Amino acid sequence: MKLKSILRSLSSDHLDAILEFWGIARPDLTGVGSEAEGRERVVEYLYPRLQMEQYFTPAFEKMGDEDKDFIYFLTIHGGELPHEA
């Protein structure tokens, strides 16, 4: 699955946890009509930031060795592992 598709499948609580772990401020959701619209706005806000070194490096440094090894493994395989849903 692609990153944006994965983000879209997550609950608001999971998206908030990602924002917190990565040290990214929550976007302003003023004027959002529904929870689904709010989640989509968070996804659109979060997606490019998860690809920026300034956010990735501090998040990566917080990870344990096993998680870091998994990231290295994914990097070797092009950042994506196909799987059956």
Order of alpha helices (4+ residues) and beta strands (2+ residues): alpha-alpha-alpha-alpha-alpha
